[in-house]
Amino acid sequence: MMMKKLISLLLTAALLLGCAAAFAEEQADAAIRCEIVDGSYVIRMPVAEGDTGWKADDMAQDDTVVKLGSAEIVDGVYVVRYDPTGDGEVTVSLRHFNGIACDNMHTWDLRVANGAVQENFAGSHTMSPAEEEQDSLLSGEWLEKDTQFTQMTVEKNPERGWDVEVASPMTHGAYIFRATVYFDCELDAFIYDGGAFWEVPITDSDEEVELGDPAVSGTSGSFTIQAGENEEVFLLWYDTSLPEEETVFARAAE
């Protein structure tokens, strides 16, 4: 049962889109309109007033089939045009960002021939689950899987995301790590960009130690859900300041 819930909540599903696919669940009556205009592919997506979170793929990774011609909001509609540059097939995408995390993404698979976009033959739509649905799987106490030395506490942030604290013992460097993480539906991971590490001084006192300023701040990284055997759930932690290390956490026994 736990495994089924994990899969349904955290593994994003690819759904084929037509040009009249629904914009989003909360705006189901506002349809995305797509058409081929003078050989270019034009996407028109209604956006909420003041919402500047939608970003068109700039094709910096590969512009040999299409390039981003323009992308702008006109009268409450995000209008994106992709111009052909060479024959072939390519995927273009629109992503919506809430802060650093992508929470909604549409893709279109285009076929270009004879210097013009010929058709959109497939696509997908991915959205982040509601945080209330993810919270029971993420919040709580975790322990380093192999040694159980390093401890992690995850709590729901009252505003958005989750607050993470990792405490490593003196045998592992005695540090405290803190960050607020957010789910990214494209990466299928909980990501952060404001991680901080504190060095914990060695002391015989039982009193709580003042951490002061972090030794390292502004790190980025991710916590990725992994499914183990017997419906076990693990969190794989990666931080850019520790590129050679990956820590796997298992939920602590209640």
N, C-alpha and C positions, 0 to 999 in steps of 0.2 A: 504493500500500500504506500509506504514511504517513497519507494522508488518511482511509482507511478506519479505521485504528487510532484516529486522532484523534476521528472521529465516534463510534466505538463506546465510547470511554472517557470523553469529556468532554461530549458532548451528551446530556442526560438525556431518557429516553424516557417518554412518557405512556402508561400502561397502564390499561385499564378495570378497575374493581374491582366485585365483587359484595360483599354484606354479609359473606361468609365469606372475604374475601381474606386471604392469608397475612400475618402480622404483619411478618416480615422473614425474609431468607434464613437467618440463623442461628437463628431461632426459628420454623421453618416449621410446627411442630406446634401452635403457640399461635395460634389464629385470632382475628381481630377479629370481634366480634359486633355487629350493628346491628339496631335495631328501632324501630318507631314506637310510642310509648307515650303515650296520651291526647293525640295530635296533635303531640307533640314527637319529635324524632329523637335517639335515644340510641345512643352508640357506646361499646363496652366493649373496651378494648385491654389485653391482658396486658403487664405491664412487669417487667423484671428487678428484683430486690431492690436498693434503693438508687438506682435510676435515676430521677432527677427531671428528666430532660431533655425530656420530652414537654410541649408547650404547645398548648393549643387556641386556635384563632382567636377573638379576643374580639369580632370583627365591628365594631370601632371604625370601619372604613372604610365600612361600610354595614350598618345593622341594621334596614332597612325590611322585610325579608322574614323573617329569623330573628334572634334574639339569643342570646348564650351564657347559658344558664340556670344551669349549674353545671359544674365540672370538678374532680375530686378522685380520689385513689388510694384504693381500697377493697379490702383483702385482695389486694394485688398486681395489681389491675386498675385502669387509668385509665378512669374513667367520666365521659363528657362528654354533656351534654344541651343541645340547641338547641331553643328555644321559638319558635313562629311569632309573627310580628308583623304580617304583611301578605301578601297573595297575590302570587305571582311565583316566579321561579327564582333560585337563589343557590348559590354554592360555599362550602362550609365546609372547614376543613383542620385536621389535626394535624401539627405539626412537631416533630422531635427535634433538639435542639441539643447539640453537643459544644463547650463554650466558646461562642465567638461565632458559629460556623458551623452552619447547618442541614445535617445529614447524612442525614436520612430524612424524607420528607413524604408523607402521604396526603391526598387530597381526595375530597369527595363532592358531587355536584350534586343539590340537593334541589328538589322542586317543591311549593309551598305553595298551597292553594286552600281556600276556605271556612273559613279560620281554623285549618287543620291541615296538617301535613306529609303529603302524599299518597304520595310515592315518592322513592326515590333512583334517578335514571335514568342516572347515569354517574359516573365518578371517575377518579383517577389515583394512581400510586405512583412516587416518585422516590427514589433512593438515591445517595449518593456512591460512586464507585469506590474500590477499595482504593488507598491511597497508593502502594503498590509498583507498581501499574499506571500511575499518572500520572507517576511520578518521571522516567522516561526522556524524557518530553515537556517537563518543566519544568526540571529541574536542568541546569546548565551555564552557558556564557557567552553573553550577549546584547549587542547593540549597537543604539543608536538607529537606526531604519530609514533615515531620510533623510540624516543627517550622519555617523553612526557615531562621533560625539564622545562621547556619554554611554554608559558601560559598565555592565552589570548582571551580577552573579553570583548564581546561585540554587543553594543546597545543601540537601539533605535534613536537617531537624532530627532528631537521634537519637531524640527522644521523640515528636514529632508535628509535622506541617506542614513548611514550608520556610523557611529563612533567606534573605532577600533583601538584597543590598547594591547600591545604585546610586551610581556615582561620576561626577559631572559635572565637566568641565574648567573652567579659569579663564575661558574665553570664554563659559561658560554659568553663571557664578556660583560655580564651585568649591565644590560641596557634596557631602557624603556622606549617603546615606539608608539606613536599616536598618529592617527589620521582619520579623516572622515571619508567614507567610500560611497560611491554611487554606482548603480547598475548600468552597464552599457550593453544595449541589446545587439549591437553589431559584434562586439568582442565577446559577448556572452560571459562577462566577468564584472566584478565589482572593482572599480578603478579609483585612483586618487592622484592628486598632484601637489598636495601640501603635507606630505609625511615629514615627521621629525623624530630624531633619535636623541635621547639623553643618556649620558654615561652615569651609572649609579655608583656613587662612592662606596668603598668598603668601610663598614662601621660595625661596631659591636652593640650599638644602641638599638633598642626596640622601637624608638620613635620614628615616625615617618620622615624620610629625608626630603628636604627641599630640592627640587630638580634644577631650578634656575633656568638659564638659557640653554636651548638645545645645542648639542655638539654638531649636529647636522640637521639642516632644515630644507624644505622645498623639494623633497624627493618625490618621485612618482612611482607608481607600481600598480599591482592588481592582486585580487584574491579570486581564484577560479574554482568553482564547484566541480568536484570530481566524484563519480559514483564508484564505490568499491563493491566487493562481494558481500553477500548477505545483507543487501540494502544499506550498507554503510555509506556515509557521506563524508567527504574530505574537502578541505580548503587548501589550495596550493597558493602560497604567498611568494610573489616576486617583487623586488624593489630595485630600482635602477642604481641605487648606491651600493647594492650587493649583487652585482651581475653574475657572479659565479655561484650564488647560493639560491636555492629554492627550498622553502620549508613547507612541509605538509602537516596540516593540523587535523586532528580527529576530535569529534565532539566528546567532551568530558562526561564520564558516567554521572548520572544524577544520583 
